[in-house]
């Protein structure tokens, strides 16, 4: 309860344009949003991240809700920006899960370990490519944004039942693909 | 393509209870604990590692200033978006109003000063012209020596208006009256004048149309979009046939 009232204080300060409030919001949510954008292979994820937060600033006056609602709303804005980008890309849209979109992970210094990691990453990419865009979206929102099924449903504009079905299909697909090519670290 | 195996897999995950799925996404399932979900858990760990949560400190320096500026602008707008706008409009309104008042005052003074003489049109021509022009600004028509022919044509519809406006729409009345002014037959009149005059909503526009008719500009004019929408052409003809001769 105390945390919620702290959040409402933060929200109120952010509405007034307080620098400390927006710094706190940015630090809290930007890493997860950037991860979500990268996962979807956004072309300029850093720029898109800036767009997302500017949109949040502009629309905050219309937001009213709890901290969970705010988290959902942040990813809703991020999701919408992504959809806009895909629409702009149109037919030139490339398969957005590429090895290049992997975040730069520093090597551990152990060649064997690094090689195994690389294999695991490649396999993960191969499995991701087998999922439909909607399944990937559900997966990223569940895993990276830590949203519940109901919250994911709000973000993607579907019913919770539909999101659950997408999730089940995605997990089933992952299981099958992983069985074909097991790599153990 | 995936056959019944895929369907069975999907059923399996549909039937998996929510708590297990939540544990899976929280990273609390391992292959040892749950053979069924073990491989999926492995994949999610791979994915989690492949896309680690990055620190956004470097981006913060470029994103935050723009955000804070936008936030302050938004906050500023919400506090004062009424007063500046009102402050901006009011002088403009005042100016227009003062201008209008000056014209009205002059027209009233002219009318009071010359009254009946001006109405009768017996003032000296330059004075009559000046007074007529001045009071025209407030909608009063007086004989104006400067507009000899056309003013006559314009005034005819005005005098006919009461007769034509018998329950008919104002624009129809104007059409009829302007046609009467031209003195053309009803058939040729509807082709020429009606097309030009059908979508004329006010008397001043009707005057313009009449002038156009006199100079021969209007007959080539096509019916306006409003007239087309309302189908005034047909109505204009019938009402005209009945009323214009009066």
HADDOCK unambig.tbl for C-alpha pairs under 7 A between the chains (distance, minus, plus):
assign (segid A and resid 15 and name CA) (segid B and resid 75 and name CA) 6.50 0.50 0.50
assign (segid A and resid 16 and name CA) (segid B and resid 72 and name CA) 6.88 0.50 0.50
assign (segid A and resid 16 and name CA) (segid B and resid 75 and name CA) 5.29 0.50 0.50
assign (segid A and resid 17 and name CA) (segid B and resid 68 and name CA) 6.17 0.50 0.50
assign (segid A and resid 17 and name CA) (segid B and resid 71 and name CA) 4.58 0.50 0.50
assign (segid A and resid 17 and name CA) (segid B and resid 72 and name CA) 4.61 0.50 0.50
assign (segid A and resid 17 and name CA) (segid B and resid 75 and name CA) 6.09 0.50 0.50
assign (segid A and resid 19 and name CA) (segid B and resid 68 and name CA) 6.06 0.50 0.50
assign (segid A and resid 23 and name CA) (segid B and resid 64 and name CA) 6.92 0.50 0.50
assign (segid A and resid 30 and name CA) (segid B and resid 56 and name CA) 6.73 0.50 0.50
assign (segid A and resid 31 and name CA) (segid B and resid 53 and name CA) 5.48 0.50 0.50
assign (segid A and resid 31 and name CA) (segid B and resid 54 and name CA) 5.52 0.50 0.50
assign (segid A and resid 31 and name CA) (segid B and resid 55 and name CA) 5.99 0.50 0.50
assign (segid A and resid 31 and name CA) (segid B and resid 56 and name CA) 6.04 0.50 0.50
assign (segid A and resid 32 and name CA) (segid B and resid 53 and name CA) 6.13 0.50 0.50
assign (segid A and resid 35 and name CA) (segid B and resid 51 and name CA) 6.27 0.50 0.50
assign (segid A and resid 35 and name CA) (segid B and resid 52 and name CA) 6.99 0.50 0.50
assign (segid A and resid 35 and name CA) (segid B and resid 53 and name CA) 5.88 0.50 0.50
assign (segid A and resid 39 and name CA) (segid B and resid 51 and name CA) 6.74 0.50 0.50
assign (segid A and resid 50 and name CA) (segid B and resid 63 and name CA) 5.57 0.50 0.50
assign (segid A and resid 53 and name CA) (segid B and resid 67 and name CA) 6.96 0.50 0.50
assign (segid A and resid 54 and name CA) (segid B and resid 67 and name CA) 5.52 0.50 0.50
assign (segid A and resid 57 and name CA) (segid B and resid 67 and name CA) 6.43 0.50 0.50
assign (segid A and resid 57 and name CA) (segid B and resid 70 and name CA) 6.75 0.50 0.50
assign (segid A and resid 57 and name CA) (segid B and resid 71 and name CA) 5.64 0.50 0.50
assign (segid A and resid 58 and name CA) (segid B and resid 71 and name CA) 6.91 0.50 0.50
assign (segid A and resid 58 and name CA) (segid B and resid 74 and name CA) 6.81 0.50 0.50
assign (segid A and resid 102 and name CA) (segid B and resid 50 and name CA) 5.97 0.50 0.50
assign (segid A and resid 102 and name CA) (segid B and resid 51 and name CA) 6.08 0.50 0.50
assign (segid A and resid 103 and name CA) (segid B and resid 50 and name CA) 6.56 0.50 0.50
assign (segid A and resid 103 and name CA) (segid B and resid 51 and name CA) 5.50 0.50 0.50
assign (segid A and resid 103 and name CA) (segid B and resid 52 and name CA) 6.87 0.50 0.50
assign (segid A and resid 120 and name CA) (segid B and resid 46 and name CA) 6.36 0.50 0.50
assign (segid A and resid 121 and name CA) (segid B and resid 46 and name CA) 6.36 0.50 0.50
assign (segid A and resid 121 and name CA) (segid B and resid 50 and name CA) 6.10 0.50 0.50
assign (segid A and resid 124 and name CA) (segid B and resid 43 and name CA) 6.35 0.50 0.50
assign (segid A and resid 124 and name CA) (segid B and resid 46 and name CA) 6.42 0.50 0.50
assign (segid A and resid 124 and name CA) (segid B and resid 47 and name CA) 6.23 0.50 0.50
assign (segid A and resid 142 and name CA) (segid B and resid 25 and name CA) 6.93 0.50 0.50
assign (segid A and resid 143 and name CA) (segid B and resid 25 and name CA) 5.92 0.50 0.50
assign (segid A and resid 168 and name CA) (segid B and resid 10 and name CA) 5.68 0.50 0.50
assign (segid A and resid 168 and name CA) (segid B and resid 13 and name CA) 5.04 0.50 0.50
assign (segid A and resid 168 and name CA) (segid B and resid 14 and name CA) 5.50 0.50 0.50
assign (segid A and resid 169 and name CA) (segid B and resid 10 and name CA) 5.32 0.50 0.50
assign (segid A and resid 171 and name CA) (segid B and resid 13 and name CA) 6.93 0.50 0.50
assign (segid A and resid 171 and name CA) (segid B and resid 40 and name CA) 6.76 0.50 0.50
assign (segid A and resid 172 and name CA) (segid B and resid 6 and name CA) 6.98 0.50 0.50
assign (segid A and resid 172 and name CA) (segid B and resid 9 and name CA) 5.02 0.50 0.50
assign (segid A and resid 172 and name CA) (segid B and resid 10 and name CA) 5.18 0.50 0.50
assign (segid A and resid 172 and name CA) (segid B and resid 13 and name CA) 6.51 0.50 0.50
assign (segid A and resid 174 and name CA) (segid B and resid 40 and name CA) 6.17 0.50 0.50
assign (segid A and resid 175 and name CA) (segid B and resid 39 and name CA) 6.12 0.50 0.50
assign (segid A and resid 175 and name CA) (segid B and resid 40 and name CA) 5.40 0.50 0.50
assign (segid A and resid 178 and name CA) (segid B and resid 39 and name CA) 6.31 0.50 0.50
